[in-house]
Amino acid sequence: MAHSSMKTVAKEFPVDAGVDRKDRQKLAKMLTRIVGSSHVLYAKTRGVHWNVVGPTFYSLHKMTEEHYEDLHVANDDMAERIRAIGFAAPTGISEMIKHSEITDQEKLLPANEMVKELVEDHEKMARLIRDGVAAAEEVEDVKTADLLTERIGVHEESAWMLRATIS
């Protein structure tokens, strides 16, 4: 039972760093979509890591471990950027899925199909993040644009490496 003395958690924080509040709010919404999408991709990548079988097991097991470790760090950096620009980061699995452009993995697939889905997801992330870079550049938020620009290359490279394993 909740106590009447409990405070509600603030969804917004005062920031005066040169980017207008409404522009920061738009960026926070875009970053929330990116974080949600990246978090779902992280979970799917872990699922492939745990469940892949077949002749490419070892290489895919190792590669997906590198990918999900990178996604873990990137998710933290991007969520902290939402905080730095004055808004609350998403919390909980359901909120991540709600804001995600990446669909959740609902059943176990053969290795090649799991990898094809990851390739498509990494390409979708690159496109989504390009939109985020454009939005950040439009309001001269160079830090957010810089953070996201680096992520585009990571997703493009991940898609390429995964694609190269498909027979």
N, C-alpha and C positions, 0 to 999 in steps of 0.2 A: 504494500500500500504506500503510495507517495505521500510524503509529508508536505504540508502547505508551505514550509520554509524553503523547499527546494527551488532553486533558480532555473530558469530556462536557459538553454545554451544559445549564445549569440550566433546568428547566421552571417553577420556582417560586422566588420571592424573598421574603425576610422583609419584611413591611409591618405597621406598627402605627399605623393612621390612624383607628381607631374602628369599622371594619367587620370582623366576625369572619372568620377564614380560610375556613371552609366557605361562608360567604355570598359572599365575594369569589371563591371558586373557582366557585360557581354562576354568578355574574355574568360571570366570564371565559369560561365555556363559552357563555353566551348571546351575549356580545360576539363570540366566535369565529364563531358562526352568522351574526351580523349582518355581520361583516367578510367572511366567505366569500361570503355572498349579495350583498353590495354589490360585492365584487370581480368576481363573475361578471356582475352587471348592468353594471358598468363596461366589461368586455370586450365584452358584447353591444352596448352603446351605441356603442362605438368601431366595431364591425362595421357597424352601421346607418350611422354617419357616413361610413364609407369606401365603402359599397356602395349607398346609396339612389340611385334614379334616378326620373325622372318629373317631372311639373309642380310637385311640392312639394320638389324637390331642394334648392334654395337654402335655404329656410326650415328644412327638417329637418336639413340639413348644419350650419347655424349653431346650431340649437337643441341638437342632440346633442353638438356640441362644448362648449357651455356645461354640459350635463348631465355629460359624462364628466370635465370639468375639476373640477366640484364633487364628483363621486364620488371622484376621486383624493384631494382634500384631506380629505374625510370619512373615507375608508378609513384614511388616515394618522392622523388624530385618534383614531379608534376603536381602532386597533391600539396606539397609544401609551397609551390608557386601560387596555388589558389589561395592559400593562407597568407602569403606575403603580399598579395594584391588586395587583401581585405575581406575575404569571404571564407565560409566554411567548406572544407573538402568533403567529398561524399563519404558516407560510412555504410558499412554492411554490404553483404552480397546482393541483396535484393535491389539496393540503390545502384550498385555497379551495373547489374543486368538491365535495370530500367533505363539507364543512360547510355547503354552500349550500342554501338553500331555492329558489333560482332555478336553473332548468335551463339548461345550456350551450346555445349556439346551434350546431347541427350542420350546418345547410345554409342556403344563401342563399334567402331568401323574397322575394316581391313587397313593395314598399314598405309598402302598407297592412297586410299581415300582420306585417311586422317591427315596425311602430309599435304595432299592437294587442298584440303580445307585450310590448313595452316598457311599455305602459300597465298590463297585468296584473302585470308584474314590479314596477313602482313601487307599485302597490296592495298587492302581497304584502309588499314591504319595509315599507310603513307599518304593516301589521298585525303583522309580526314585531317591529318596533321598539316598537310599543305594548306588546307582551309584555315587552320588555326594560325599558321605563320602569317598568312595574308591578313587575317583579322588583327593580329598583334602589330604588324607593320603599319596597318592603316591608322592605328592610334599611337604610333611611335613607342610602343612597348618593346624596346629592343631586347630586353632580358628574356621575355617570354618567347619572342621570335627566335632568339638564339638557342634557347633550350629546346624548342620544338624542331628547329632546322636540323640539329644533330640527330634527332630521332628518325627523321625521314630516311636518312642513309642507312641507319641500323635496320629498319624494316625492309628496305629494298634489298639489302644484302642478305637478310634472313630468308626472304622469299626466294632469292636466287639460289642460295645454298640448299634449301629444302627442295626446290624444283629439280636441282641436279641429282637428287637421290631417287626420283620417281622413274620407274622402269616402263 
